[in-house]
Amino acid sequence: MRARGVDALPLPTEARVGGGGAPDVVLPGAGVALPAALAAPLRAGRPALVGRLHEDRLLLDLRTVPEEDDGVLLAAVLAAHAGVPAP
């Protein structure tokens, strides 16, 4: 993404096991921080990408994105960055 001009930063993520069954179990993962301005166009795109805003950045947790969908995610981010609808 950075090579294509997107202000994207990789970051480690942490999640917790849900349901209260193991509240102290931490699941390490990976994510990407993008400009907050991309939140609305990504949410409105197809496929919709939903992250969370934190300190003026849009954080996408990649835990549930299968490796084979990396290209789809990249295309959506590049389209949002360019201001055009995602394919």
C-alpha positions in Angstrom: 0.0 0.0 0.0 2.8 2.4 0.9 4.4 1.8 -2.5 1.1 2.9 -4.1 1.0 6.2 -2.1 -1.3 5.1 0.7 -0.2 6.3 4.2 -0.5 2.7 5.6 1.4 1.5 8.6 1.6 -2.1 9.8 0.8 -2.7 13.4 0.5 -5.6 15.9 -3.0 -6.2 17.2 -4.5 -8.1 20.2 -7.9 -9.6 20.6 -9.5 -11.5 23.5 -11.4 -14.7 23.4 -15.1 -13.8 23.6 -18.0 -14.9 25.7 -16.1 -14.7 29.0 -14.8 -18.2 28.7 -11.2 -17.1 28.8 -11.0 -13.4 29.4 -7.2 -13.5 30.0 -6.4 -15.2 26.7 -4.8 -12.8 24.3 -4.8 -13.5 20.6 -1.9 -11.8 18.8 -2.5 -10.6 15.3 -1.6 -8.1 12.6 -3.4 -5.0 11.3 -2.9 -1.9 9.3 -3.4 1.8 10.2 -4.8 4.0 7.4 -5.8 7.6 7.2 -9.2 8.2 9.0 -10.5 9.8 5.9 -10.7 6.4 4.2 -13.2 5.0 6.8 -16.4 6.2 5.0 -15.4 5.2 1.5 -14.2 1.8 2.6 -17.4 1.2 4.6 -19.5 2.2 1.5 -17.4 0.1 -0.9 -18.0 -3.4 -2.2 -16.9 -5.3 -0.4 -17.4 -3.1 2.7 -14.3 -2.8 4.9 -15.1 -1.8 8.5 -12.4 -0.9 11.0 -12.3 1.3 14.0 -11.0 4.9 14.4 -8.3 5.5 16.9 -6.2 8.7 17.2 -7.0 9.9 13.7 -6.3 6.6 12.1 -8.5 3.9 10.7 -7.4 0.5 12.1 -8.1 -2.6 10.2 -7.6 -5.9 12.0 -6.5 -8.5 9.5 -7.3 -11.5 11.7 -10.4 -12.5 9.8 -9.1 -11.7 6.3 -8.0 -14.9 4.6 -4.7 -14.7 2.7 -6.5 -15.3 -0.6 -8.5 -12.1 0.0 -5.4 -9.9 0.4 -5.8 -8.7 -3.2 -9.4 -7.8 -2.7 -8.5 -5.8 0.4 -5.7 -4.0 -1.4 -7.9 -3.1 -4.3 -10.6 -1.7 -2.0 -8.0 0.4 -0.1 -6.4 1.7 -3.4 -9.9 2.6 -4.8 -10.9 4.4 -1.7 -7.5 6.3 -1.7 -8.0 7.3 -5.3 -11.6 8.3 -4.6 -13.3 5.9 -7.0 -15.7 3.0 -6.1 -14.1 -0.3 -5.4 -14.7 -3.0 -8.1 
